[in-house]
Amino acid sequence: LYNWGSYQTQLYTMYSKPEKASAQQQVLAIEKDIQKSKATNQAVPPGVYAHLAYQYSLMGDLQRARQYMELEKQVYPESTVYINRLLLRMN
């Protein structure tokens, strides 16, 4: 159903070896995974767009971060309350 790609590995590396998981590296890997998901008609897993938004916020690109958070809410409406709280913190 979902194409998890390298998301779980990226997440693990981010917490266990942060020096090996820069925001730029994670953005590249996750965007590549999203493209693969779309190409194979698989769903992007819950949390992936939000994680990508977080990485963009770390890079200082708040506009793109907001776009991906809105996309997370659109694809997974059950995340709306949580994502809205994150968006309030970004202001």
Beta strands, then each sheet from edge to edge (+ up, - down):
end
